[in-house]
Amino acid sequence: GQLWLLQTYAQADVQLPKIFTDHMVIQQELLINIWGKADVGEKVTVSLNGKSVTTHAREDRAWRLALPAMKTDGKTHTLKVQGNNTIELQNILIGEVWLCSGQSNMGRPVPGAAIEKANYPNIRLFHVNGKTPRRGDLDEVVGWLVCTPEAVRTSGDGSRSKRRPFSEVAYEFGRRLHEVLKVPVGIIQSNTGGSTAKD
């Protein structure tokens, strides 16, 4: 009887795909789509910047909702996702989000002379490692990184560290956008050697 009771009352935690992490940047002035997994029928509420939206997980455990569009405000925010458990993502910014994609040359590291100047807390990078993302929750990821000298520094042998994946192109593009637009900038970097445009 005890095992049956444990199975009856066990509840699945609400989950988010790995693109949602601390330090992320959310695109301004567009609906903010958030999605994940939870128990079938589980009530899920997502809150950001004083706005909340609630939905329920479907039969396949998936849920999706959209928060209203928001304007950049120069503040950091907490994204709260509440179901049977609560997830709080910290240091979230609202600004511009851009995709940098290409082949292996897109991953060329930031040159040494520029590294110590790479201190832009309102520029963030989400790096997809290893293969072109298809569907699912982007398993091969590091998460959102804040642009600091440490985050863009390469290892001594010139190879790219999985924990420091800022590329020169992504860094320079993000820095220029940030300086011109005066808003936080998020860069999603996805480069795969030998890939084609249709990949």
N, C-alpha and C positions, 0 to 999 in steps of 0.2 A: 504493500500500500504506500509506503514512503516514496518509493521511486516514482510511482504514478503521480503523487502529489507534487514532487519536484518538477516533473515534466509539465504538469498542468500550470504551475505558477511561474515557471521560468519565462522570462521576457527577453526578447532580442533587443540589444542596444541600437539606437539610431546611429547610422553611419553616414559619413560623407566621402565622396571620392577624393583622391589625393591632390586634386587641383585646389581644394579648399584647405589652406593652412594659415598659420600665423603669418603676418607680414604681407599678405596678398594685397593687390590693387584691384578695385572693382571699377568697371567702366562707368563713367559719369553719363548722365542724361539718357540712359537706356534702362529698360526693365532689367532687374537683377534676378537672373534665373539661378535657383539653388535646387539641388536634387540629391538623392541618396537612397539608402535602404533602411527599413525598419520592420517591425512585426506587422503582419497582415492586419489592417485596420487601425494600426497605432496612430494616435494623434500626434502630429509634428508641428511645432510652432517655430518659426524663424524670425529673429528680431535684429534690426540694425538701425542705428541712428534715430531711435524713437518710433520706428515703424515695425509692425508685426503682421505676419500672415500665417494662417493655419491651414493644414491639409491633413489627409489620412493616407497611410500606405495602402497600395492596391494589393490584389491577390498575389502578384509576383514580388511583393515586398518593396517595390519601387515607389518613391514619392517624388514630386516635383512641384515647385511653386515659384511665384515671381513677386519680389518686393517692388514697390514703386521706384521709378527712376529718381536718382538723387544727383545733386550738383556737388562738384568738388568744394570742399570747405577748409582744406588745410589742416584738419584735425585727424587724430587717430581714433578709430572706433573699435568696438567689440561686436563680433557677429555671434549671436547666441542661437543654438539649435537645441530645442527641447522636445524630447519624447519621453520614453521610459528612463532615459538618462539625459544629461545635459552636456553639450559640447560648447566651449567658448573659445573662439579664435580671436587673438589679441593683435593690436597694432595694425589694424586694417585701414587702408587709405582709399579714397574715392578720387579717380583721375582718369588718365588715358591708358588703355591697354592695347598693345600692338604685338603682332606675331612676326618673329624673325625666323625664316625658314630657308633651307638650302642644303648644299652638300658639305663635305668636310671642311672646305675653306671658311664656311660660316662659323666654325668652331675655333678658328685661330685665336690664341690667347691675347689678352691685353699686353702690349709691350711694357717692359720694366719701367721705363721712364714715366709712364702715365699712372702706374699703380698707386703710388703714394698720394696722388691727387684725387683718387677715386673715392671720395667721401661725400656721397649723396644719399642721405637717409630717405629721401622721397622718391628714389629710383629703386625698383625691385625687379628681380628676375625669377622666372619660373623656367627651369631647364628640364626638357624631356631627354633622357639619356638613351643612347644605344640604337633605337629603332624608331621608325616613323609611327606615331600613335595612330591607332585605328579606332576601335570602339572600346568600351569598358572604362576603367577609371584611371588610365595612364599609370600603370604599375611602375614603370621605369622612371621614377621621378625623384628629385631631391626635395622639392618644396620651394616656397618663395624665399628668396634671399634678399637682404638689405644690401645695397651697394656700399661696400666699405673696401679699403685697401686689402684687408684680409680675404674678403670674398672674391676678389679678382686676381689675387696672387696665384701664380703657377708653382708647381713643385720644381725643385732644383734641376731636374733633368729635362725640363721643358715640356713634360707630358701634362695633360690636363687632369687635375684631381677631380673626382666625382663630387667633392664637397665645395669646389671653387670653380663653377662652370661658366662664369661670365666670359663671353667671347668679345673680341675687339669690336666687331661690327655691332653686336647688341649693345655693348656699353656706349659706344660713340653715338649710336642712333638714339638711345634712351637719354643720354646726357644732353644732346642737342634739342630734343623735344622738350625736355624739362626746362632748359634755359629759355627757349623761345615762348612756350606756352605758359610757363610759371605754374604748372600743376604737377601733382604726383604722376609718375609714369611707371607702368608695369610692362615688362617685356617677357613674352613667352618665346623661348628659344628652342626650336626643334630642327636640328640638322642631322642628316644621315648621308654618309659618304656614298657616292654613286647613285643616289636617288634621282628620280625624274620628277618633273612638275606634276604628273598625275598621281605620284605616291603621296 
